[in-house]
Amino acid sequence: MQKDFFCVRSLEEVTAYLQASQPLAAQMLSLEALATGGQRPVLAYDVLAQEDLPMASRSGMDGYAVQAQDTFGAGEANPAYLECVGQVHIEKPAAFSLQRGQCAAIVTGGCLPEGADAVVMVEHTLDMGANCIEIRKAVPPREHVMLRGEDALAGHCALAAGTVLRPQEVGLLAALGMTTVAVHRAPRVAILSTGDELVPPAQCPRVGQVRDVNSFTLAAMVQAAGGQAHCLGIVNDDCASLEAALRKAVHEADVVLLSGGSSIGVRDCTLAALQALPEAELFCHGVALSPGKPLILARVAGKSVWGLPGQVTSAQVVMTVLGQPFLRRLQGYATPFDRTLWRQCPAVLTRNVASKQGREDFVRVALTLDEAGQWQARPVLGKSGLLRTLVQAQGLVHIPASYEGLEGGSAVKVLLFE
């Protein structure tokens, strides 16, 4: 294992390294699990339609099924008159066909009778009695018609591998009768907090002690990104304990998150514990990112191990910018690090913000609406150990490494927290 103590990488290098990770293996999920699981898994394989959807051409409106050519030129001042030869019910196809000059009453979802190629909305018709229908608007072929196979064709790909299964896609699977599908499984994420000063939240800390915050905030962020969080508790600042905890975590999980022990200090044992594990490979100890520079990234037996900063703000910013996209990459998301695709809010920066060239800064901001309805992004400045800077903020503003800062009044895009 490389023993450089502070091997700093650029954010671009770290992103490329994480993006190159392969998605986890597939698992079968039921339609019910997809509908109620609260997450958006990603298809591992193409889904082929077993039948045409719809199975027959159907009406998209209440009205009258017609042959479109019979309505050409029809309007309020010059209506067409058609003979109504029947009614189409939604639960069964028509037992008759349409000839020239004929129409049939039809409800939304009803199958078009043979010979019909369009539907006139009921609002544009008038029942004259004696089976005579006045048509007050011309329609082109296929107007208000859902064609057979328009959603999916039998034997063709209905949803491609890599598709994120939103509620819309779940609905299509249901319509196709797909009761189970193969998706990339959610990553199991083990979370360890390190430090002699840490105590559980239920314990009253003495002076010099602090309650463990990171285990719970990191677990919540893992769950929000679709992972399965497993908090393994607090580990003291000694290498033997940390090495043992790491071995257990690597064995049980796909990803290990350690908070604390990533900065330079005589009591920080993360690197020593990692070096003691077989098959350990260090990628970086430091990323040109603020806050969050003292980040360790390593692989142990093919598992990803993260040494996150102990400061609460640094840890959460690293998870927002790198950790959550990485978990989505493991679930099969194609471009989770593309920040142009993240939820964003255009805003105006309320004050100047300085930045140091050579590092990527992510500034916490609070959003407020001004009288003109324009979002204002107010920087929430403070030390990386202060929780209030995160509680008060709704998102982050990115300052690229080539900038020396941003001027107040400039237009920015706020990357919104989940």
C-alpha positions as CSV (number, residue, x, y, z in Angstrom):
1,M,0.0,0.0,0.0
2,Q,1.2,3.5,-0.9
3,K,2.4,5.2,2.3
4,D,2.3,8.9,1.1
5,F,0.7,10.5,4.1
6,F,-1.0,13.4,2.3
7,C,-1.5,12.3,-1.4
8,V,-3.8,15.1,-2.6
9,R,-5.9,14.7,-5.7
10,S,-8.0,17.1,-7.7
11,L,-11.8,16.8,-7.5
12,E,-11.7,15.9,-11.2
13,E,-9.3,13.0,-10.5
14,V,-11.4,11.7,-7.6
15,T,-14.6,12.0,-9.6
16,A,-13.2,10.1,-12.5
17,Y,-11.9,7.4,-10.1
18,L,-15.3,7.0,-8.5
19,Q,-17.2,7.2,-11.8
20,A,-15.1,4.2,-13.1
21,S,-16.6,2.0,-10.4
22,Q,-18.8,-0.8,-11.7
23,P,-22.4,-1.2,-10.6
24,L,-23.2,-3.9,-8.1
25,A,-24.7,-7.3,-9.1
26,A,-28.3,-7.6,-10.1
27,Q,-31.1,-8.8,-7.8
28,M,-34.8,-9.5,-8.6
29,L,-37.3,-7.1,-7.2
30,S,-41.1,-7.5,-7.2
31,L,-43.4,-4.9,-8.7
32,E,-44.8,-4.4,-5.1
33,A,-41.3,-3.7,-3.8
34,L,-40.7,-1.2,-6.6
35,A,-43.9,0.6,-5.8
36,T,-43.5,0.8,-2.1
37,G,-39.7,0.7,-1.5
38,G,-39.3,4.5,-1.6
39,Q,-36.2,4.3,-3.8
40,R,-35.5,4.4,-7.5
41,P,-33.4,1.4,-8.5
42,V,-31.8,0.9,-11.9
43,L,-32.6,-1.8,-14.4
44,A,-29.7,-4.3,-14.8
45,Y,-31.0,-5.7,-18.1
46,D,-33.2,-4.7,-21.0
47,V,-36.9,-5.4,-20.4
48,L,-38.6,-6.9,-23.5
49,A,-42.3,-6.5,-24.0
50,Q,-44.2,-9.8,-24.2
51,E,-47.2,-8.2,-25.9
52,D,-48.2,-5.1,-27.7
53,L,-49.2,-2.2,-25.5
54,P,-51.9,-1.2,-26.0
55,M,-53.1,-4.5,-27.4
56,A,-55.5,-2.7,-29.8
57,S,-55.9,0.9,-30.9
58,R,-57.9,2.7,-28.3
59,S,-59.6,6.0,-27.9
60,G,-57.9,8.7,-25.9
61,M,-61.2,10.7,-25.4
62,D,-64.9,10.3,-24.9
63,G,-66.5,11.0,-28.3
64,Y,-67.2,9.3,-31.6
65,A,-65.0,6.9,-33.5
66,V,-64.9,8.0,-37.2
67,Q,-63.2,7.6,-40.5
68,A,-61.1,10.8,-40.6
69,Q,-61.9,11.5,-44.2
70,D,-65.6,11.8,-43.4
71,T,-64.8,14.9,-41.3
72,F,-62.6,16.7,-43.7
73,G,-63.8,20.3,-44.0
74,A,-66.2,20.0,-41.1
75,G,-66.6,23.1,-38.8
76,E,-69.1,25.1,-36.8
77,A,-70.4,26.7,-39.9
78,N,-70.3,23.7,-42.1
79,P,-70.7,20.5,-40.0
80,A,-70.6,17.0,-41.2
81,Y,-73.4,14.5,-40.5
82,L,-72.7,10.8,-39.7
83,E,-74.8,7.9,-38.9
84,C,-74.2,6.4,-35.4
85,V,-74.3,2.6,-35.8
86,G,-73.4,1.6,-32.2
87,Q,-71.6,2.2,-29.0
88,V,-68.2,0.8,-28.0
89,H,-67.9,-0.2,-24.3
90,I,-64.5,-0.1,-22.6
91,E,-64.5,-3.7,-21.4
92,K,-64.8,-5.4,-24.8
93,P,-64.1,-4.7,-28.5
94,A,-66.9,-3.7,-30.9
95,A,-68.7,-6.4,-32.7
96,F,-69.2,-4.2,-35.8
97,S,-67.1,-2.2,-38.2
98,L,-67.5,1.3,-39.6
99,Q,-68.3,2.1,-43.2
100,R,-68.0,5.5,-44.9
101,G,-70.5,7.9,-43.4
102,Q,-70.7,6.1,-40.1
103,C,-69.5,6.7,-36.6
104,A,-69.7,5.0,-33.2
105,A,-70.0,6.4,-29.7
106,I,-66.9,5.5,-27.7
107,V,-65.5,6.1,-24.2
108,T,-61.9,6.8,-23.2
109,G,-60.0,3.6,-23.4
110,G,-62.4,1.8,-25.7
111,C,-61.1,-0.2,-28.6
112,L,-61.6,1.4,-32.0
113,P,-64.0,-0.6,-34.2
114,E,-62.6,-1.9,-37.5
115,G,-62.6,0.8,-40.1
116,A,-62.2,3.7,-37.7
117,D,-59.0,5.7,-37.6
118,A,-59.8,8.7,-35.5
119,V,-61.9,10.0,-32.6
120,V,-63.9,13.3,-32.5
121,M,-64.2,14.7,-29.0
122,V,-67.8,14.7,-27.7
123,E,-67.5,18.5,-27.1
124,H,-67.3,18.9,-30.9
125,T,-70.4,16.9,-31.7
126,L,-74.2,17.2,-31.3
127,D,-76.6,14.3,-31.1
128,M,-79.4,15.2,-33.6
129,G,-81.5,12.2,-32.7
130,A,-82.5,9.3,-35.0
131,N,-78.9,8.1,-34.9
132,C,-77.6,11.3,-36.6
133,I,-74.5,12.9,-35.2
134,E,-73.4,16.4,-36.1
135,I,-69.6,16.7,-36.4
136,R,-68.4,20.3,-35.8
137,K,-64.6,19.8,-36.1
138,A,-62.5,18.0,-38.6
139,V,-59.9,15.5,-37.3
140,P,-56.9,14.0,-39.1
141,P,-56.1,10.2,-39.0
142,R,-55.0,9.0,-35.6
143,E,-56.4,12.0,-33.7
144,H,-57.2,11.1,-30.1
145,V,-56.1,7.5,-30.8
146,M,-53.6,5.4,-28.8
147,L,-52.3,3.1,-31.5
148,R,-51.7,-0.6,-31.0
149,G,-48.1,-1.1,-29.8
150,E,-47.5,2.7,-29.4
151,D,-46.2,2.3,-25.9
152,A,-44.4,-1.0,-26.5
153,L,-44.1,-3.6,-29.2
154,A,-44.0,-7.3,-28.5
155,G,-40.5,-8.6,-28.7
156,H,-38.9,-5.1,-28.6
157,C,-37.1,-3.4,-25.8
158,A,-39.6,-1.5,-23.6
159,L,-37.1,-0.3,-21.0
160,A,-33.3,-0.4,-21.5
161,A,-30.7,-1.5,-19.0
162,G,-29.6,1.5,-17.0
163,T,-33.1,3.0,-16.8
164,V,-33.9,4.6,-13.5
165,L,-37.2,3.2,-12.3
166,R,-39.3,6.2,-11.5
167,P,-43.0,5.9,-10.8
168,Q,-43.6,6.3,-14.5
169,E,-41.5,3.3,-15.4
170,V,-43.0,1.2,-12.6
171,G,-46.4,2.0,-14.3
172,L,-45.2,0.8,-17.6
173,L,-43.9,-2.5,-16.0
174,A,-47.3,-3.0,-14.5
175,A,-49.0,-2.4,-17.8
176,L,-46.8,-5.0,-19.4
177,G,-47.4,-7.6,-16.7
178,M,-43.8,-7.6,-15.5
179,T,-44.2,-8.7,-11.9
180,T,-40.4,-8.9,-11.2
181,V,-37.4,-7.2,-12.8
182,A,-33.7,-7.4,-12.4
183,V,-32.2,-4.2,-10.8
184,H,-28.7,-3.4,-9.4
185,R,-28.9,-4.0,-5.7
186,A,-28.5,-1.3,-3.2
187,P,-25.0,-0.9,-1.6
188,R,-24.6,-2.0,2.0
189,V,-22.8,0.8,3.7
190,A,-21.1,0.3,7.1
191,I,-20.6,3.4,9.1
192,L,-17.9,3.8,11.8
193,S,-17.2,6.9,13.9
194,T,-13.8,7.2,15.4
195,G,-12.5,9.2,18.4
196,D,-12.0,8.8,22.1
197,E,-14.0,12.0,22.6
198,L,-17.2,10.6,21.1
199,V,-20.2,9.3,23.2
200,P,-23.6,8.0,22.0
201,P,-26.4,10.6,21.7
202,A,-28.2,9.2,24.7
203,Q,-25.2,9.8,26.9
204,C,-24.6,13.1,28.7
205,P,-21.1,14.2,27.6
206,R,-18.5,15.5,30.0
207,V,-16.5,18.6,29.1
208,G,-14.1,17.5,26.3
209,Q,-16.6,14.9,25.0
210,V,-19.1,15.3,22.2
211,R,-22.1,13.2,21.0
212,D,-21.7,11.2,17.9
213,V,-23.4,13.2,15.1
214,N,-21.8,11.8,12.0
215,S,-23.0,8.2,12.4
216,F,-26.6,9.4,12.1
217,T,-26.2,12.1,9.5
218,L,-24.2,9.8,7.3
219,A,-26.7,7.0,7.7
220,A,-29.5,9.4,6.7
221,M,-27.5,10.6,3.6
222,V,-26.8,6.9,2.6
223,Q,-30.5,6.1,2.8
224,A,-31.4,9.2,0.8
225,A,-29.1,8.0,-1.9
226,G,-30.7,4.6,-2.0
227,G,-28.1,2.7,0.1
228,Q,-28.6,0.5,3.1
229,A,-26.9,2.1,6.1
230,H,-25.5,0.0,9.0
231,C,-24.1,1.9,11.9
232,L,-21.4,-0.1,13.6
233,G,-20.9,2.3,16.5
234,I,-17.9,4.2,17.9
235,V,-14.3,3.0,17.7
236,N,-11.6,4.4,20.0
237,D,-8.5,6.0,18.7
238,D,-6.2,3.0,18.8
239,C,-5.0,1.1,15.7
240,A,-5.9,-2.4,17.0
241,S,-9.5,-1.5,17.6
242,L,-9.9,0.3,14.4
243,E,-8.2,-2.5,12.4
244,A,-10.6,-5.0,13.9
245,A,-13.6,-2.8,13.2
246,L,-12.4,-2.2,9.6
247,R,-12.0,-6.0,9.0
248,K,-15.5,-6.6,10.2
249,A,-17.0,-3.7,8.2
250,V,-15.2,-4.7,5.0
251,H,-16.4,-8.3,5.4
252,E,-20.1,-7.2,5.9
253,A,-20.5,-4.3,3.5
254,D,-19.8,-3.0,0.0
255,V,-18.7,0.5,1.2
256,V,-17.2,1.5,4.5
257,L,-17.5,5.1,5.8
258,L,-15.2,6.2,8.7
259,S,-15.6,9.6,10.1
260,G,-12.7,11.1,11.9
261,G,-9.1,10.0,11.7
262,S,-8.4,11.4,8.2
263,S,-6.5,14.5,9.2
264,I,-2.8,14.7,10.1
265,G,-2.4,14.0,13.7
266,V,-0.6,11.6,16.0
267,R,-3.8,10.1,17.3
268,D,-5.2,9.4,13.9
269,C,-4.9,5.7,13.1
270,T,-7.0,5.3,9.9
271,L,-4.0,5.0,7.5
272,A,-2.1,2.7,9.8
273,A,-5.2,0.5,10.2
274,L,-5.7,0.4,6.5
275,Q,-2.1,-0.4,5.8
276,A,-2.5,-3.5,8.1
277,L,-5.2,-4.9,6.0
278,P,-4.4,-7.2,3.1
279,E,-5.2,-6.1,-0.5
280,A,-5.4,-2.5,0.7
281,E,-4.8,0.2,-2.0
282,L,-4.7,3.9,-1.2
283,F,-6.0,6.2,-3.9
284,C,-5.8,9.5,-2.1
285,H,-5.3,11.1,1.2
286,G,-6.6,14.6,0.5
287,V,-8.8,16.1,-2.2
288,A,-8.6,19.7,-3.4
289,L,-12.0,20.4,-2.0
290,S,-13.2,22.9,0.7
291,P,-14.6,21.9,3.1
292,G,-13.5,18.3,3.1
293,K,-9.8,18.3,2.1
294,P,-8.6,15.5,4.4
295,L,-10.5,12.7,2.6
296,I,-9.0,9.2,2.4
297,L,-10.1,6.9,-0.4
298,A,-8.9,3.4,-0.5
299,R,-9.9,-0.1,-1.7
300,V,-9.7,-3.2,0.5
301,A,-10.4,-6.5,-1.2
302,G,-12.3,-4.7,-3.8
303,K,-14.5,-2.8,-1.3
304,S,-14.4,1.0,-1.2
305,V,-13.3,2.5,2.1
306,W,-13.7,6.2,2.9
307,G,-12.0,8.1,5.6
308,L,-14.2,11.1,6.0
309,P,-13.3,14.2,8.0
310,G,-14.6,14.2,11.5
311,Q,-15.9,17.8,11.3
312,V,-19.6,17.6,10.7
313,T,-19.8,20.1,7.8
314,S,-16.8,18.7,6.0
315,A,-18.2,15.1,6.2
316,Q,-21.6,16.2,4.9
317,V,-20.3,18.3,2.1
318,V,-18.0,15.4,1.0
319,M,-21.0,13.1,1.0
320,T,-23.1,15.5,-1.0
321,V,-20.5,16.2,-3.6
322,L,-18.9,12.7,-3.8
323,G,-20.4,10.1,-1.5
324,Q,-24.0,10.2,-2.6
325,P,-23.2,10.2,-6.3
326,F,-20.8,7.3,-5.7
327,L,-23.6,5.2,-4.1
328,R,-25.8,5.9,-7.1
329,R,-23.0,4.8,-9.4
330,L,-22.9,1.5,-7.6
331,Q,-26.7,1.2,-8.2
332,G,-26.2,1.6,-12.0
333,Y,-26.8,5.3,-12.5
334,A,-24.9,6.3,-15.6
335,T,-23.8,9.9,-14.8
336,P,-24.4,10.6,-11.1
337,F,-21.5,13.0,-10.9
338,D,-22.8,15.3,-13.6
339,R,-23.8,18.3,-11.5
340,T,-25.8,19.8,-14.3
341,L,-28.3,17.1,-13.8
342,W,-28.7,17.7,-10.0
343,R,-31.6,19.5,-8.6
344,Q,-30.7,23.2,-8.9
345,C,-32.1,26.6,-8.1
346,P,-31.0,29.7,-10.0
347,A,-30.3,32.5,-7.6
348,V,-28.4,35.7,-7.1
349,L,-25.5,35.8,-4.6
350,T,-26.1,38.4,-1.9
351,R,-22.4,39.1,-1.1
352,N,-18.8,38.6,-2.2
353,V,-17.3,35.2,-1.4
354,A,-13.6,34.7,-1.5
355,S,-12.0,31.5,-2.7
356,K,-8.5,30.1,-2.9
357,Q,-7.3,29.2,-6.4
358,G,-6.4,25.5,-6.9
359,R,-9.3,24.0,-4.9
360,E,-13.0,23.6,-5.5
361,D,-15.1,25.5,-2.9
362,F,-18.6,24.5,-2.1
363,V,-20.3,27.3,-0.1
364,R,-23.3,26.7,2.0
365,V,-26.1,29.1,1.2
366,A,-29.6,29.9,2.5
367,L,-32.3,30.7,-0.1
368,T,-34.9,33.5,0.3
369,L,-37.3,35.1,-2.2
370,D,-37.1,38.8,-2.8
371,E,-40.1,41.0,-3.6
372,A,-39.6,40.4,-7.3
373,G,-39.8,36.7,-6.9
374,Q,-36.0,36.1,-7.5
375,W,-34.2,33.6,-5.3
376,Q,-31.4,35.2,-3.2
377,A,-28.5,33.0,-2.1
378,R,-27.1,34.2,1.2
379,P,-23.7,32.5,2.1
380,V,-23.9,30.8,5.5
381,L,-20.3,31.1,6.6
382,G,-18.8,29.4,9.7
383,K,-16.4,26.9,10.9
384,S,-16.6,23.3,9.6
385,G,-17.5,22.0,13.1
386,L,-20.7,24.1,13.3
387,L,-23.9,22.3,12.7
388,R,-25.9,25.5,12.2
389,T,-24.3,26.3,8.9
390,L,-25.9,23.2,7.5
391,V,-29.2,23.5,9.3
392,Q,-29.7,27.0,7.9
393,A,-28.6,26.2,4.4
394,Q,-30.6,24.7,1.6
395,G,-27.8,24.0,-0.8
396,L,-24.3,24.6,-2.1
397,V,-22.7,27.1,-4.5
398,H,-19.7,25.7,-6.4
399,I,-16.7,28.0,-6.9
400,P,-14.3,26.3,-9.5
401,A,-10.6,25.9,-8.7
402,S,-9.7,28.6,-11.3
403,Y,-11.7,31.3,-9.5
404,E,-10.6,33.6,-6.7
405,G,-14.2,33.9,-5.6
406,L,-17.6,35.2,-6.6
407,E,-18.9,38.7,-6.6
408,G,-22.1,39.7,-4.8
409,G,-24.9,40.1,-7.3
410,S,-23.7,37.4,-9.7
411,A,-26.0,34.7,-10.9
412,V,-25.3,31.3,-9.4
413,K,-26.9,27.9,-9.5
414,V,-27.5,26.4,-6.1
415,L,-27.0,22.6,-5.8
416,L,-29.9,21.7,-3.5
417,F,-29.6,19.3,-0.6
418,E,-31.7,16.2,-0.7
